[in-house]
Amino acid sequence: MEKEIMEDVKKYQKAEKLKKKREEVAPLPWYYDGLENLSNRIHPEKQSLLVTDIEFLSHDTKLFRFVSAKLDKPLAPFRAGMYVGLTVDINGVRTSRPYSLVSSPNQLSYYELGVRKKEGGFVSPFLFENVKIGDIFEVTEPLGNLYYNPIFHGKDLVFISENLSFSGEKISRGGRVNFK
């Protein structure tokens, strides 16, 4: 019996030494949930984006390209048809507007948002006239349920759009989606 107790004490001492080494090497929290970290990557509460390119599509429409403003925080994935809520501060008034993601969901190095200047509007004229390359904005995670799902939808689809619709222009630039 005394021999078994001594073996248990030795095992305990060995476990304590190992625990001490782990604490010195990797100061991880006592509980690490890799799935939760993945979930936070896919569904971040907010994202910080940097404007890297602005392109005129027409006299009243601009295409804004954004990348993550934080190198350690990649952009959240999205599906075609989703949008983000773009937050702006205009003369002390903080507000948010939804803008459709018009970039391809097959790449996650940048987001593109198309903005049509609405006469008498509050946010779109501000974006159209004041935003410059290097500006940083806060956006929500990609949101929305209007996207293609191969499990539920067929392969032959027709999409009809109203208001800001420059899909033809996007398709001519290689934005075509093949549902095969």
N, C-alpha and C positions, 0 to 999 in steps of 0.2 A: 504494500500500500504506500509506504514511504517513497519507494522508487517511482511510482506513478505520479505522486504529487510533485516530485522533483522534475519529472519530464514535463508536466503541465506548466510549472514555473518557467522552465527553459523555453517552452513554446511561447509563453506569454512575453518573456523578455525579448525573444526574437521578433515577435509581432510588433512590439513597441519600437524596436530599432528600425524595422522596416517602415513603420508609420512615420517616424521622425525623418527618415531619408526622403520619403515621398513629399512631406511637407516642405523640405528644403528645396527639392528639385522642381516641383510643379505646384505652385500655390493655387490649385483649383478649388472651387467651393466644395464643400463636403458632398454635395449632390450635383452631378453634371448630367444634364439631359440633352443629348445630341439631337433628339427629335424636336425638342422645344426650340433649340437654336436654328434648326432648319425651318421650322414654322415661322420664327421671327424673320428669317431671311426672305421667305416667300410673302409674308404678310406684315411688313413693317408698319408701325403706327404712322410714321412719316418718313419722308426721304428729303435729303438736301441735294438740289440739282444746280449745276453750273451751266450757263448758256455758252455753247461753243460755236454756234453758227446760226445765222438768221438769213433766210432766203425769201425774196419777194416772189410770190406765185402769181399775183395779179395786183392791180392798183389798190385793192382793199383786203388782200389776203397775204399773210406771212407764214412761213414755216420756221418754227423754232426748234433747234436741236439742243438737247440737254444731256450731260453726263453726270455721274455721281460726283458731288463736290467733296466726298470723303473717300479717299482711296481704299480704305478698309471696309467700305460698305457698298457692295455691288448693287446695281439696280434690281428691283424685284421683277420676277418674270410676269408676263401677261399674255392674254389671248387677244387676237384680232377682235375688235369690237368693244374693248374695255376703255376706260377713261381714268384720268387722275384729277383730283381736286387741287388746283393751283392756288396757293395763298399769296396775296400781294398786300403791300402796305401803301396806300395812296393818300398822301397828305395826312397821315395819322389815322386813317381809316383802314383797319385790317379786315379783309374780306377774302372770300374764296369762290372760284368758279370751276365748274367741270369742263375739261377739254379732252376730246378723244385722242387716244394714242394712234397716230397714223404711221408710225414706223413698223417694220416687220417684227413680229414676236419671235422670229427665228434667230435674232441676234439680241443680245442684252447689253451691248456696250454703250448704247444711247437710246433715248426716247426722242421722238419727234411729235410736236403738237402743231396742228394747223389752227391759226387764229384769223377769223374774218372780223374786220373792223366794223362795229355796229354804230352807226350814227346815233348820237344821243346816249350811247352806252357808257358804262362807268369803267369797267375793267379792260375790255378789248381796245378802246382808244389809248389807254395808258400803256398796255403792252405794245401796241403798234408803234407808238410815238416815243416811248422812253426806254424800253429795254435795249441793252447793248451786250455785246459779247463780254463775258466775265461776270455778269450779274448772277446772283445766287437766289434761288427760290425754294420754298418748302412745298412739297406735294404729298398727297396721300398715297397709300398703296394703290395699285391698279384695282379698279372697281367695275362692277357691271355684270349683267348676266346675258347680254346680247352677243353671244359668240358661237362659233361653229363647234359642234361636238359630234365626232364621227359615229359615236354609239347611237345617237338619236336622229341625226340628220342624214339625208342621202348625199350622193356625190354631185348631183345636178341641182345647183342652187342659183337663184337670182336674188341679188341684193339691190334694194332701192334706198336711196339716201335723199334727205332733204336738207336744206340750209347749206352748211359747209360741206361741199361734195367735190373733191378733186381727185376721186379715185382713178379716173381716166389718166390724169396727169401722173399719178403715182404708178399706175400699171405701166405707162410708157417708160418710167424710170426703173423698171424691174421689180415693182412691188406686187406682181401677180401672185396669187395664192393658188396652188394646185391641191385639190382635195383627193388625190388618188391614194 
